[in-house]
Amino acid sequence: MTYVVNPPEQVSLPVVDSADRFPVGQIYCVGRNYADHAVEMGHDPDREPPFFFIKPSFAIMQQGAQMRYPAFSQDVHHEVELVVALGRGARDIDAADAMTLVFGYAVGIDMTRRDLQADAKAKGRPWEAGKTFADAAPCSAVMPLSRSGVLAEGQISLSINGEQRQRGDINQMIWKVPEVIARLSSLFVLAPGDLIFTGTPAGVGPIDPGDLIEAGVEGVGKLEITVGAQR
């Protein structure tokens, strides 16, 4: 097929113990999916319907890379998350069948320009600029489901310069992975290559240039990045 302009290069992630790559499509993120994080952000942790926002694939940042501290912000926050990588797409799938779509898991960090997000919320405006920028979605290699098995529990944590900032267990998610997938499939069109950032435990906070950030999910892997100067 010939295009009138050159299409962008396919963004991809490594796959554990494989020379093949995982192609990244849409990046769906679940908001306030851990009760303790909902409380620390000033919200009721009751089981309200999940809500979502989307990051573009250009937000992906590879393991071991240096993050460019984003422009227009002085308050960028980390949010460590279990990432679900889809190997199949679907519409309106039931939660009981949702795990059949999953290729594997990864460790991700939802980076947020908290000052821009807060300002947009206060003005009743969309807050994509708070969540979307280059390097806004650091992500580890993908661990295939065939190796990890279905995860219902496991420690999730993040440290900065050796000091632990976030720690929880993925069993504390308000909406579990199959429920999240089912809900997403009723709202959007899921496709192979889509990633789902499933929410973060309490302890979110700022990062600074020069920081070493280490994140991990038990049974999945680890993610390590550094923070560079503001561009």
N, C-alpha and C positions, 0 to 999 in steps of 0.2 A: 504494500500500500504506500502511496505517495501522499505526503502532507504539504500544505502550502507554507507551513513554517515547521521548523524542527521541534518535535515534541520534547518535553523536559526529560532528563535522565530519570530512570526509575530509582526511587529511594528504596533501600533494602537493609536488612539486618542479618548478621551471621546466625547460623544455626549450630547449636552445640554438637560437636563431633561430626560435622558434615562440611564438605566443600561447597554445598549449595547455599543459596541465600533465600531469605524470606522477603518477598516484595511487599512494601508497605502501601496500603491504600488510605482509607480514612482513619483518623484517630479519634475515637469516641471516649469521652471522659465522664465519669459519674461524679456528681457533686454530693458532698456531705454524706458519704456512705458508711462512716464509722460514727457511732453515737458520741464518743468523747471528742471527736473533731467538731461535730455539729455544735456541741456545747461550747467549746472554746471559741467558735466563731459567732456565738451569740444566738444560736437557733435551737428549736425544740428537736430533740433526737427521736421523737416518736416516728413510727414507720409510715411516713408520708410517701406518696408515689415518688420514685426516683426521677431526678432531672439530669439532663445531659448538656454538654457543650462539645464542640468539635475543634480539633486542631488540624492544620494541614500537614501533609507529609514532610514539607520543608522544615518543620519544627524538630524532626528527629535529630538526635545527637548520638554519635557512636560511643561505645565503651572506650575509656581511656583518652578521650579527646578533651580539649580545653574549651569551655563554654565562653562565649563572648558576652560579657555583661551587657544587657540590652540598653539601648538608648531610651531617653524620656522617662527613666525611673531611677529612684534612689532607694527602693524598698522591694527587692525581689525575694520571694519566699520559695522554699523547697517543700514538696509534698511527695513522699515516697509512696509508690503504689505497686500492687500486683497487676501485671499487664497480661491480658488474654489475647492470643494471636489466633485469628480465624483461618481455617483451611478451606472452609466452604461458606457459601452465602445462603441467605434465606429471607423469606418474608413471613411474618406471622407464625413463627415456630413456637411450639409449646415448650414450657420450661423443662418438661420431662425429656424432651428430645434435644435440648439446646446444646448439650455437651458433644453431640455428634458433629457440630460445626468446628470444634476447637482443634487446632493443630498443636498448640503448646502454650507455654507461659514465658514471661520475661519480667525483669525488674525495671521499673520506670520511675521517673521523677517528673511530676507536673510542676514546672517552674511558672511562677505567677508574678507579674508586675502588680503587687498588691496595692500600691498607691493609685495606679491607673484604674484598677478594678474598683476600688472603693469610691473613687471620684465618679466613675460612670454609674455605679449603683445609686449614689446619692442624688444624681441628676436624672435617674430613671432611664438611662441610656444603655444600649448594648455594651457588654464588657469584653468583646473579643480582643481588644488591644491589651487587656490585662493578662490574657492567656495565650496569645498567639504572637510569636516572634521567632527568629532564628535561634535554635538551640533550646527551645521551650519544652522539648520532650526528650530528654536523655533516656536511652533505652539499652538494656543489655542484649546479649545474644539470646535467641529463642531456644528454650528447652522443650523438645518435643514431648507431647503428652504420652507417647509410647515409652518414654524414659522416666518421666516424673510420676505418672499416674494422675488421677483426678485429685486435686488438692482441696481438702475441706478445712485444714488448719495448718498452721506453720507461722513461725515468727517473722515479722516484717520490721525492719529497722533502718535508721539513717543516722550517720555521725558526720560531724564536721571537725576536721583537724583532730581526730581521735576522740572527740567528746560526743557521746550519744545525745541526739536531739529528739528522735522519734523511736518508739518501740510499741509494738502491738502484736496482734495475732489476726491472721486473715479470717479466722472463725468469728471475729467481731464485726464483720461486715453486716450492715442492716439488710441489704439486698444481696443475696448470694449470686454467684456467677451465673447459674442457669436462669435465674429470675431476671438478671440484668440483660442477658442475651435475648430472652424472650421479649422483654419490654422494648429493647432497641429494635428488634425485628418488626414490631408492630408500628413503630414510629418512622423508621427509615428502611432503606434497602441494604441489607448487609451483604458483603461481598468477600471472596477470598482475599486475604492480605490485610483486612481491616484489623486494627488493634483496639482493645478496650482497656483504658486505664480505670481501675475499679474502685478508686477512692483511697483516702489516706487516713491513718490514725492521728491522734493528737500529737502536738509538739511542733507544728509547722512554725517556721520562723525565717529570719533574713539570712541571706548569703552575702559574702563580700569578695571582692577581687583578691586572689591569692589563696582562697579556701580550697582544701582537699575534701571532697564529698564522697563518702562511701555508703552505699545502700545495698540491702540484701533482702531476699525472701527465702526462707528455709525451703529446701527441696527444689528451688528454681535456679539460684545463682546469685552473683554479686555484680554491682555496677560501681565503677569508680571514675570520677571526673574531677577536673580542676576548674577554677573560675578565673578567667582572664580580666583584663582591664575593660572599662566601659568603652564601647566603640563610639 
